[in-house]
Amino acid sequence: MRMLAQRFLLGTAILCLSSLNIIAQEKKPGLYQRFMNGKLMQSKLVQKFISSEKDSTRSAGFVVLPLLGYAPETGLEYGLSGIYNFYIDKSDTLIRTSSIVLQGSLTTKKQSNLKLTSDIWTKGNDYHIISEIRYKDFPFNFYGIGDQTRKADKDSLVQRLFRLRLEGEKKIVKNYYVGLGLIYENYEYNDEAPGGIYDWTPLYGKEGGKYLAFGISQLYDSRNTNIYTTKGYYARAVYHYMPDFWGGNNFEGSRLDFDLRAFFPLTPKLTLGLHATYDEYFGNVPFYLFPQLGSDEVMRGYYPGRYRDKTLMTSQAELRYRVHPRIGFTAFMGAGTVYNKKIDFSSLKPSFGGGLRYFFDLEHNSSIRIDYGIGEKRPGEPQQSAFYLSLGEAF
């Protein structure tokens, strides 16, 4: 939490400086405005990030954010997060934005977290290709299994993860795609504090494991843009099968995943977004594959993994108000839970909050996102909450 808060403050400073310039442009010239009108501020690089006009060349967009934080289990964490948005074919005015995202951080305790992802749309949006490479050697808190875990049971573990993911989808008819996918993951765990809940809870897969998943997907996508959507629908269903290649405690089973979104323009500047997800594993599932409630995209306000089980179900609504081409605000609320065999609707967890957006690239509508999410308050525990500094919209 302390690390997230420091990242949040760093991001807030960046956004405030940008917002000051945007607001100053609409006031009478003063000392600050005369400075902003100087040669430095008229440079193409600076104008790319403060101008209210789109770049008519349909050029690529790129931004890098510093990552800086501190936590007792990591020491000082430092790194970078960057996104590159572009069109595969700039002459195609209907083509969706492709993106490449690189995130990397190291700590003074020799831990690392590296991730490279891409989301590519080819000419005519005929093919959609998703890829990910990730290596993670990083601590996290384990609280147990289910939707009633306690903060007092927090147990510190170190997770080592290697992931390869490749998915490709082909357009069959307008807005409808079918695809195939492949995922490989390898997990290892180290208990930093023996004697805690991780030690005495009977868990399948405590020593880690690996699996290879073969997936099939179907996608319906009528969104007006895939980066900052104001109108349209998105529905994706994915089924993965994991065969027994290695035996032992490695996972053999299947997974079913649904992602549903709808966007409605209420006014030219105000959009309502609706989002629902369902994620379930079948078979003898190791604990490390259990879906987790809480992230910077879904159920904001919860520590990822505070609640985990074989099935995750969430829903959320978000109001997006774009007050200026460069500045936007959001308010969101949602509910979700994890469960094993049967859902208990009385255990639904709330999520609500708000955020600020700075649109660094008007051509692709790419944003730097700052959110503050609030979760439930369990008896005898403080209100659960979290700050987020991210690139791109939550959904």
Rosetta blueprint (number, residue, H / E / L):
1 M L
2 R H
3 M H
4 L H
5 A H
6 Q H
7 R H
8 F H
9 L H
10 L H
11 G H
12 T H
13 A H
14 I H
15 L H
16 C H
17 L H
18 S H
19 S H
20 L H
21 N H
22 I H
23 I H
24 A H
25 Q L
26 E L
27 K L
28 K L
29 P L
30 G L
31 L H
32 Y H
33 Q H
34 R H
35 F H
36 M H
37 N L
38 G L
39 K L
40 L L
41 M L
42 Q L
43 S L
44 K H
45 L H
46 V H
47 Q H
48 K H
49 F H
50 I H
51 S L
52 S L
53 E L
54 K L
55 D L
56 S L
57 T L
58 R L
59 S L
60 A L
61 G E
62 F E
63 V E
64 V E
65 L E
66 P E
67 L E
68 L E
69 G E
70 Y E
71 A E
72 P L
73 E L
74 T L
75 G E
76 L E
77 E E
78 Y E
79 G E
80 L E
81 S E
82 G E
83 I E
84 Y E
85 N E
86 F E
87 Y L
88 I L
89 D L
90 K L
91 S L
92 D L
93 T L
94 L L
95 I L
96 R L
97 T L
98 S E
99 S E
100 I E
101 V E
102 L E
103 Q E
104 G E
105 S E
106 L E
107 T E
108 T L
109 K L
110 K L
111 Q L
112 S E
113 N E
114 L E
115 K E
116 L E
117 T E
118 S E
119 D E
120 I E
121 W E
122 T L
123 K H
124 G H
125 N H
126 D L
127 Y E
128 H E
129 I E
130 I E
131 S E
132 E E
133 I E
134 R E
135 Y E
136 K E
137 D E
138 F E
139 P E
140 F E
141 N E
142 F E
143 Y L
144 G L
145 I L
146 G E
147 D L
148 Q L
149 T L
150 R L
151 K H
152 A H
153 D H
154 K L
155 D E
156 S E
157 L E
158 V E
159 Q E
160 R E
161 L E
162 F E
163 R E
164 L E
165 R E
166 L E
167 E E
168 G E
169 E E
170 K E
171 K E
172 I E
173 V E
174 K L
175 N L
176 Y E
177 Y E
178 V E
179 G E
180 L E
181 G E
182 L E
183 I E
184 Y E
185 E E
186 N E
187 Y E
188 E E
189 Y E
190 N E
191 D E
192 E L
193 A L
194 P L
195 G L
196 G L
197 I H
198 Y H
199 D H
200 W H
201 T L
202 P L
203 L L
204 Y L
205 G L
206 K L
207 E L
208 G L
209 G E
210 K E
211 Y E
212 L E
213 A E
214 F E
215 G E
216 I E
217 S E
218 Q E
219 L E
220 Y E
221 D E
222 S L
223 R L
224 N L
225 T L
226 N L
227 I L
228 Y L
229 T L
230 T L
231 K L
232 G E
233 Y E
234 Y E
235 A E
236 R E
237 A E
238 V E
239 Y E
240 H E
241 Y E
242 M E
243 P L
244 D L
245 F L
246 W L
247 G L
248 G L
249 N L
250 N L
251 F L
252 E L
253 G E
254 S E
255 R E
256 L E
257 D E
258 F E
259 D E
260 L E
261 R E
262 A E
263 F E
264 F E
265 P E
266 L L
267 T L
268 P L
269 K L
270 L E
271 T E
272 L E
273 G E
274 L E
275 H E
276 A E
277 T E
278 Y E
279 D E
280 E E
281 Y E
282 F E
283 G E
284 N L
285 V L
286 P L
287 F H
288 Y H
289 L H
290 F L
291 P L
292 Q E
293 L E
294 G L
295 S L
296 D L
297 E L
298 V L
299 M L
300 R L
301 G L
302 Y L
303 Y L
304 P L
305 G L
306 R L
307 Y E
308 R E
309 D L
310 K L
311 T E
312 L E
313 M E
314 T E
315 S E
316 Q E
317 A E
318 E E
319 L E
320 R E
321 Y E
322 R E
323 V E
324 H E
325 P L
326 R L
327 I E
328 G E
329 F E
330 T E
331 A E
332 F E
333 M E
334 G E
335 A E
336 G E
337 T E
338 V E
339 Y E
340 N L
341 K L
342 K L
343 I L
344 D L
345 F H
346 S H
347 S H
348 L L
349 K E
350 P E
351 S E
352 F E
353 G E
354 G E
355 G E
356 L E
357 R E
358 Y E
359 F E
360 F E
361 D E
362 L L
363 E L
364 H L
365 N L
366 S E
367 S E
368 I E
369 R E
370 I E
371 D E
372 Y E
373 G E
374 I E
375 G L
376 E L
377 K L
378 R L
379 P L
380 G L
381 E L
382 P L
383 Q L
384 Q L
385 S E
386 A E
387 F E
388 Y E
389 L E
390 S E
391 L E
392 G L
393 E L
394 A L
395 F L
